[in-house]
Structure formats: C-alpha cells, structure tokens
Amino acid sequence: MPGGGTARREVVEHLGAVAVVALDDDGRVTLIHQYRHPLGRRLWELPAGLLDAAGESPLEAARRELAEEVGLAANSWVTLVDVAVSPGFTDEVVRVFLARGLSAVDRDEQGEEEADLEARTFPLDEAVAMALAGDVVNGPAVSGLLAAQAVVAGRAEGRPADAPFRDRPTRFARRSEG
C-alpha cells in the first residue's frame, strides 16, 4: 500500500476489453441490446469485446468486434477514453474508440451472445440523453457516448487509435499463456 503498509485484497483479474462508438455520416451511433445476467435484463451497450486473441492490438480487436457484432467496418479510428470499470475489485479496463467512415461488411457471429443481440442506431444526442436518463447504464457505453459527444462538438480531442494503453490488464493473460 502507499506508505509501506500492507492490506489483503481480492481482485478479479480480467483480459481487458474494447468498445466502439460507431458513428455514421448522419450522426447516428449503433448500440446493441443484449441480456446481461448479473443485472437480470437486457442492456443498451456499445459493440464491445474482450482482448482475448494473442498478439491482437486493441485497435484490431475493436475492428473485429465491430464486424462480428454489428456487421460494420470503419476507415477512421480515434481513442476516446480508457475506463477502469470498477478498480476497487477488478483490473478490467476498457478502451473505447470512436469509429467513423462506416461501411457494411458481412457479420461473423461467434456465439450465442452475438446471435441474441439486437443492433439499433440512435442519434448521438439521443443516446447521450438515454445515458443521462439511466436507460444506458453500462460504464464504457456511458463514458464513450459522453466522450464522443464532446469530440464531435469540438470541445475535446480524441487520442490516436494506437495511443499507449497504460492500464491494459496483463496479469491474467500472462498466466493463461503459460
């Protein structure tokens, strides 16, 4: 602990993840609606997924997840935010990207969760209003939507798509490899 003391902690180690604010030329963002067992209901979220492929960069993972979950590709990528989901008990950090210049690609469903999700587009301002009203509660989605609104409005700038990912979790992946 800071100051030299010690404390016992239980920590859930995670692979890390990526999420994508996919913004079309009309200012609409794609959200997915899928069941989340811990909350016992379907949630509106951003297309997202784990950093679980060996050697895959966060940007490559984001490109893969965007195609798998909603059948989109993008030609412009910016890092919006890195979200430490609940740093009191897990090292999970999600990198959220802003993707623009969208085009349709074949959707490559990878499992039951992706087969069950519903994708829908919303004007960015409406999606932000949904977050502020409590209709979007997923942390990376709320953070990503608010950050995207700030970037689109010119009040903030994103970082390069390959910006350093200082807090990317690594312990679980290292142990799993070995």
N, C-alpha and C positions, 0 to 999 in steps of 0.2 A: 504494500500500500504506500501511497505517498507519505513521506516522513519516516519510512522504515518499518512500520508496523506490519502485521500480517492479519488476514481475515480469511475465513472459509467462505467459498462461493461455489454455487452450482451454476455452470454455464452450458447452455445449449450451443454446440458448435454447428456451423452452417457452411454450405459451399459458397454462399453469396448468390446474388441474382441480378437480373437486369429487367427493366421495364421500359416501355416505349410510348411516348406521346406521339401518335401518328396523326399528323395534321395535314389535311388535304388543301387544295388550292382555294377552296371556299371557306376555309377557317373552321372546318369541322374535324373533330377528334373521334377516333374509333375507340370505344370502350367495349369490354366484354362483360357478360353477366354469367357468373358461374357459381355453383354451390361450394360453400366453404363450411366444412363440418364443425370446426371449433365454434363458429357463431350460429350454426344451425339454419343457415339461409343462404340465398344467392346474393352475391355482392357485385356491384359495378366496379371494375378494375381496368387497368391498362393491360394490353398484351404484355406478358412477362414470362420469365422462366429462370431456371437455375443455371449457374455457371458450372455445369457438370460434365462438359466434354473436355477431355485432356487437351491442353495446348490451345484451346479456343480463347480468343480475346473477348472482353466484354462486348465490343462492337460486333464481332462475328456472332456471338450468342444472341445479341439483340436482333440482328438481321434474320437469324434462324427462327427465333421465336415469333417475329412479326409475320413471317411466311407461314409457319406452322399453325399459328392461332387464328390469323385473320386473312391470309392469302394476299399480303401486301409486301412490296419492296419499296425502298426509298433511295433517292440519289443524293440526299443531303442529310447529314447527321451531326448533331451537337450534343455534348453532355450538358444536361440541365442541373441535376443535383445527385448527391450520394446520400442515401437515407439509412442511418443506423436505426433499424426497425424497433428494437427495444434493448438498448445497450445495458440495461440493468441485469439482464439474464441471458442474452444471446449475442454472438458476434456477427449476426446476419446484417449485411449491408447491401442495399440495392442501389445500383447505378441506374438513373433514369435518363433516357435520351429523348431528344426531340428529333423526329424524323419528318422530312418534307420531300416534295417531289415524288409523290406516291404513284405507284402503278400496281395493277393486279398481277398476281402470279398464282400458280397452282398451289392450293393449300395442302400441306402434308401433315394430316392429323397423326399424332404419335401415340395416342392413348385414349382411355375412357374420358378423362377430364376434358380434353380438347374436343372430343366428339359431342359432349354435352353443352359446351358453351355457346352462348348467343352473342353475336357481334352486332353493334349498332353505332351509328355516328350521331354526334351531337355538336351543335355549335360550341366552340371553346368556351364562350361566356356562359352558356347554359350548363356545361359540365362543371365549371367552377362554381356556379350557383348551386348545383347538386351537392358538391363537396361542402359548401358552407351551410347548406340546409341539413347535412347529416345523411344524405342519400348516397354519397360516396364516402366510405369510412376507411378503406384500405390506405395505409400510410403512404406508400410510394405513389399511389394514384393521386391522393390529395396534394402531396408535395409537388409531384410532376405537373399536375394541372395548374397549380398556382405559379410555379416557375415558368411554365410555357406561356401563360398569360402575360407575365412580366416581360419575357423576352420578345414576344410578338408585339407588345405595346411599345417596345423600345426603352423600357425602364431598367432593363438588365441585359447582360450578355451571357450567353452560354459559354462553356469551355470547349476546346477541341474535342472531337469524338474520341481521340486516343489520349486524353488527358491522364496524368498519373492517377491511379486509384489507390490512394494511400491506405485506406481502411478495408480493402478487399480481404475477406476472410481467407486464410490459408491453412490453418491447423488441421481441420477435418480432412481436406483434400490431400494433404501430405500424408496423413496417417492412413487414409484409404488406399493410397497408391502402393503402400509398402508391404 
